[in-house]
Amino acid sequence: MDRVFLTVALQAYLNRVRGRFGPFARRVKEYSMRRRFLFLAVGAVLALESSATRPDAWRAPRAADGHADLSGIWEALNTANWDLQDHSAQAGTMWETGAIGAEPAGLGVVEGGLIPYLPSALETKKTNFSNRRTKDPEAKCYMPGIPRANYMPYPFQIVQSPRGILFVYEFASANRLVNMGKLVEAVSDSWMGTNNGRWEGDTLVVDVTGLNGLAWFDRAGDFASDNLHVVERFTRTDRDHLHYEATIEDKTVFSRPWKISMPLYRLVETNARLLEFKCVEFAEELMYNQYKKK
């Protein structure tokens, strides 16, 4: 009897409590649900902003044919033209120029660090380095060749169309046309080679053959022969940067294929343009002074 009485009394007390605090409890529950919804909404917005700013989420602008637009004026900001491999600062080739002609220190752009020369080719590279003041093709204003043209301390411009992509370089007014149509074979060797292009997603792949082997890769005497084969990859990673890679193969000079990679930076000045650097007249004394009549 006492148990029944206690049960009935407890139920009556709970009903009174619910009647007194029910509206407040409902308001607390509604406030809690609103706050939880707000937190979820803010979290979703932040997640979207985070994904939009990730490099892998960026999508390059489109050219007329729907492919990634690589058009613009670009330049490498590194010391690869001095030496593709790691190098310390050192004096230049002429003491008269003092610090002006000195070589700056720089980090290499060769994947793995070292260029895999065959033993005899390494000796040729050392000879080139010793004679670089007069033997470097850059000093004579020759065409820079591929891949060197892309990382000289001069800008270059990409002009894009569905049938071909034109690369115009400030140094020595060099240029090359990348064929985007049916594959063409090299009919003769040249400084800038025969260039066939294709798209792999948003990456422009350029297969370069028919190089004459006369160009150097840098001022350190790195070189290849006329068996050189270069495969380049240009990928626009954001508004102002391209990622550049070049795979280099020459079985007569290197023990295996090797790769360089670097960013290229877009010139963003409002008046950015290519200027003239026609350097033949600067090289005349170097090239022809020995033939002058005494």
ABEGO torsion letter per residue (X at the ends): XAAAAAAAAAAAAAAAAAAAAAAAAAAAAAAAAAAAAAAAAAAAAAAAAAAAABAAABBBBBBAAGBBBABEBBBBBBAAAABABBBBBBBBABAAAEAAABBBBBBBABBGGBBBBBAAAAAAAAAAAAAAAAABAAAAGBBAEOAAAAABABBBBBBBBAABBBBBBABGGBBBBBBABBBBBBABBBAAEBBBBBBBEABBBBBBBGBAGABBABAAGBBBBAABBBBBBBBBABAABBBBBBBBBBAAABABBBBBBBBBBBBABAABBBBBBBAAAAAAAAAAAAABBX
